[in-house]
């Protein structure tokens, strides 16, 4: 449920009223589970519309249509070997001792020339790859004959279809070649060209704007002016993760927690965004700024690290926005739990659930009574183990993680060597 909405214009006919300040404490956002929150978030995400591109320009894009062959490959039936095109029935009795003699009516070695239809009890000499004449249904290899030019002695019987490369034997008209959703690699691009496609419907990579909110954050490369300052790692962290998932990323940088500044920044970024990811500011100006620009849904999600999360839409195009909690670990976990599924939805992928495995825990791990624990972890041949210290918000810890250990709510302790569910984050994980 939206806790903030678009501001409604005041009604000119309404009489001004004296309003007493409401000093009643505002309730905390309602707690919901990870799956429930992700499902609600994805309802505001629509796949990007397909566009037509030339096949070479479509490289790396996601296919938006099934590709079905509308021709046979090869396009004609040809000889698979050098020899003589025959009616198989005409040489059914041929043997070394009693060869069948046939007049040679023509010689074919050009794919563009098929010649006249084959008459009964006759033959045409053909080169490998040349089309066989109409009526012929087999080829006698030249080695099974005397190689005659005007008349040939056939010493071996052949069966219908023998030594032929038939039309459609590689690709038949109507064959499903590529399914919608396929990322077009070099092989797929070559196949499209081979069957005559010069254009194809694809989705462009989603454009993602990433920015971080925090008055104590300093962009990398600048000096830290006080002990209260620290470098902003989350903008780069989330931007790199989105780029790895196929997005075209614009890292907008770090902003102070000021409503006017944030509203101006978001309005400027909308022109190049299919999705905006904001890190931090959930306990500051961000929720109200998003409410002023559109609609925001704020929830206390039963996830650790993380907790409070938000999503919504802003601007005339209702651009989706996802707000992650501050801190490297919290933002990293939130990205894989919520932003990555949103990117998959934008790209038209049917599956928005993480890739899961069951692996033995190399060390004992502790969960939370009322939250899903997602622990950055390292996968090895011996199992999986946490990548850092529990509760740490350092990018140093998530830099080593290629998985997340998943502990459902109420899991207090998983002993060493017990099986745990794992979200695999990278293809390289064993």
N, C-alpha and C positions, 0 to 999 in steps of 0.2 A: 504494500500500500504506500502511496506517495505521501511522505510526511511534509514535503514542501511542494508547492505548485506555482504555476505562473501567477504573477500579481494580476488581480482583476482591477480594471479601471473603475474608479469611483463613479457612482451614479449621480448626475448633476441634480436630479430632482430630490435626492435624499436630504433630509434636514440634518444639520450637524448636531451631534450628540456628545454630551460629556461622558468620556469613557474613563473609568477608574482603572488604574494599573492592576494587572492580574499578577499577584505575587505568589500564585500557586506554583509549586515546583513542577517543571515539565518532566513527564515520564521519560525514562530511557527508551531508546528504540527497542522494539520487540526482538527477542532472540529467535533466530531461525537457523536451520541446519545448512551445511555446505551445499548439498544437492538442491535443496529448496531455493536457496539464494541464487545458485547458478542457473536454475531453470527460469526463475523470474527475470534475471538479467538478460538471458538469451532471447526472451520474448520481445525485447526492444531492438534486437539486432536483425536486420534484413540482409540477405545475400546481396552483394554488389551486382548490378545489372551486367549481362554479357555484352561484349562488343565484338565486332568482326575485325580480325587482323589478318594480314598476309602470313603465310605459314612460318616464314623465317622470323618475323616480328613476334609471333606467338610463342617462341621458345621460352620455356620456363613458366608459362602461364598455365592456368587450370582450365581444362577443356569443359565447355558447357553444353556439349551435344554428343550423342553417340555418332560415331563415324562408321557407316555401313558401305561396303564396296558396292559400286554400281556398274562394275565391269568384271570380266573374267581375266585372271592372270595365270598363265599366259593367255593372250587374247585369241590364239588360234592353236589348233592341234598340229604338232610338228613331229618330225622324226627325231627319236632320241639317239640314233646311231646312223652312220653312213650305211646305205643299203638300198633296198628296192621296196617301194610301196606296193602292196598287193591286197587282193581279197583273200583273207585267211582260208576260206573254203577252197580256193583254187589250188593251194599248195598243201592241203591236208594230208596227201598221200606221198609227199616228197621224202625221199631217203637218199643216202649216198649211192646205193646200188641202182635206184630208179629215180633219178632227178626229174623234176617237172620243168619242162621248157616253156618259157613265156617270152613273147616279143616285148622289147623295151620301146615304149612309145615316146618318151620324153625324158628330160633330165632337169631336176629342180634343185637349185642351190641358193636362190634369192628369196628372203622372207616376204618380199612384196609381190611375188608371182606364184600363184597356186596352180596354174595350168588348167587343162580341160579335165572333166570328170573321168575317172578311171573306168575303162571298158572291162567287161568280164574276160577272164583268161588272158590278161595282159598285165604289164607292170610299168612303173615309172621309177627311174633311178633318182634317189633323193640324198642330199647331204644332211648331216646332223644339224637340226635347227630349222631346216626348211619346212614349209607347210606341206602336208600331204594332200594329194588331190581328193576331191569329193568322191566318195564311194570306197576309197581305200580304208581298211580297218586294221592294218598291221604293217610292220616293216620287217623284211628279212635282212639280217646283217650281211654286209658284203662278204664277210668271211665264210658264210654258209652258201656261197654261190661260186660260180666260175668267173664272176666279174665281167660278164659279157656286156658289150655296148649296144648291139642291135637285138641280140637274143641272149637270154640268161638261163643258166641251168640252176634251179633251186634245189639244194640237197637236204634241206631241213624244213619240217613243218613248223608253222607258227600259229599262235592262238589269237583270237580277236583282242585287240588292244596292246599286243606285245610290241615292245620297243617304240612306243608312242609317248610323247609328252602331251597329254590332252589339255584342251582349253579349260581353264579354271582349276587345274590340279594344284596350283599353289594358292590362289585366292579365288573363290567362287563368288559370282554375283550374289549379293545379299548377305555376305559374311560380315559379322560384327567385328570390326578391326580395333577400335578404341572406344572405351566407355567414358561417358561424362564423368568428370571429376579427376581424370588422369592429368598429372602434370606432364606437360609436353617436353620430353627430353630429345636428344639428337635423333635417336632411333625413331621416335614417334613422328618427328618432323619429316624424316626421310620417307616414312610410310605414307604420310599424307600426300607428299609430292608424287610418290610412286603410283597412287591410285587417282591422281589428277586433281587434287584439291589445291587451289591457290590461296584460299581464305578459310578461316575457321572461327567459330564462336568461342571466346575465352573470357575469363575474368581477369581484370588487371589486379596486381597486388594491392591490398588495402593500404591506404595512406594513414599512417598513425602518427599523431603528435604526442610527445611525451614531455611533461614538465613536472618539476618538483617544487613544493611549497615548504618554506621554512626560513624564518627570519635569521636563524643562526647558521645557515648553510652558505658555503662559499664555492663558486665554480672552481674545478681543478685548474691549476695554473696561476691562480691569484694567491697572494699571501694571506695567511690567517691573522686577522688583526687583533684577536683576543683569544683568551683561553676558552671562551664560550663558543667559539666558531669551530666548525668542522667542515671537511670537504663533502660536497654532494656526490655520492656514489650512485644513488638510485636512478637518476636520470639516465646515465650511461648504461647502468645495469639493465633497466627495463627496455631501453631503446635497442640494445644489442640483442636481447632475448626476442623482441618482436622482429628484428631484422632476420634472425636465424629462423624464424617461423614464416618467412616469406613476405613480410610487410615492407613497404617503402616508408622509412622512418624519418621523422623530423624531430630532432631533440631540441626543444624550445628553451631548455635551461632551467635556472633556479629563480624563484620569485619569493619576495617577502610576503608574509601573511597579511595582505592588505586588500580589502574588498575592491576598491577602485582599480588598483593595479592588476588584480587577477581578472576582473571583468574585461578590462581593455585587452589583456593578453589573450584571453580565450576568444574574444570576438575577432582579433587579428588572425588567430590560428585556424579558425573554422574554414577559411577559403581553401585550405589544403588538407583537410582532415576527413577521413571516413570514420575515424575513431579517435577520441582524445583519452589519454591515460594521465591522470593526475596522481602524484604520490604525495601524501601528507595533507595537512590542513583540515583534517576531518573534525578536529576540535576547535577550529578557528573559523575563518571567513568562507571557506570553500562551499559548505552546504548552502548557505544563503545566497552566495554568488550564483551557484548553479540554479537555484530556485528562481532568482531574478531573470536568468537567461532562458529558462525552460522549465524543466521538471526534474526533481531529484528524489531518489528513494534511499533512505538512510536506514541501515539495519545493523543490529548487533549480531554478528554471525558467530556460531559456535565453532570457531576455528582458532587454533593456536599454532604459530604466532599469527596475529592479525586482529581478531575481534571486530571492531566496528568497520564496516565497509559501505560504499555507496555507489550507485549508478544512476543514470538518467539520460535525458536528451536535452540538447540546447540548440538555439538558433532556428532560423526559418526552415532549414532542411532536417530538423530534429536529429542532429548528429549525436550518436551515442557517446557517453562519457562514462568511464569507469574510474573510481577513486580508490586507491590503495592506501593502506596505512603506511606511516613513515617507518624508516629503518630498513636496512638491506634485506634481512631475513624475512621480515613481514611482507615487504613488497615482492620479494622473490616468490614466496609461497602464494601470495595473492595473484601474481601473474599466472602461475601455472594452474591455479584452481579456477580462475575466472577470466583473465585476459586471453590466454591461449585458446580456450573454447570459443570466445567471441571472435577471434581472428579466423578460426576454422569456419564459423558460421558465415562471416563476411565472404569467405572464399568459396562458399557453397559446399563445404565438406559435410557429409551426412553424419559423421561421428564427432561428438564433442566431449566424449569421455576420455580420460587419460589412458595411456597404455600401461596396463598393470601386470605385475608378476608376483609370485609368492616365493620369498627367499628366506633363508635362516638368518636371524639376527646374530651378528658376531659377538655383541655385548648386550647386556640387559638394557632395555629402554623403558622409560616411564611415560605414561600418558596422563590425561586430565579426566576428571570425573564428568565434566559437562561440556567437553569440546572435542572436536576432531583434531588430533595432533598430527601435524605435517612437519616432519623433521628432515631438513636437508641431509642427504646421506651419500655415501660412496659405495658403489657396487663392485665386488671383486669375485673371483672364482670361488671364494670361501663363503660368500654371503653378502650381507649389507651391514653398514655401521654408520652412526651419525658422523657428519663431516666436521662438527665443531662443538662448542660448549652450549648446552641448552640455555635458551634465553639470550644468546649473543645476537647482536644486530650488525655484525661485521660482514662486509663483502668478502673478506678473507675466507670466511667459512663457506659461503655459498659458491665461491669460485672453485672449490674442490668438489662440489656436489654434482652428481649426474643422476640423482634419484631423490624421491621423497618417501620416507617411511610413513605409512598411514596407520594411525592408531585410532580406532573408533572411540566415541565418547564412552566413558566408564572403564577404559583400559588403564588400570593403575600400573601394571608391571608386565612386561614381556621378558621372560628369562632368556639368557644367552642360549643360542642354538634353536630357539623356538621359531616357528615360521611367522613371518609378518607380510602384510600386503605392501607392495612397493609401486609407486608411480615411476616409470622409467622416463627420464627427461630427454635423453640423447640416444641416437641410434648406436653410438659406440659402446653403450653399456652392455656387458656380457649377458 
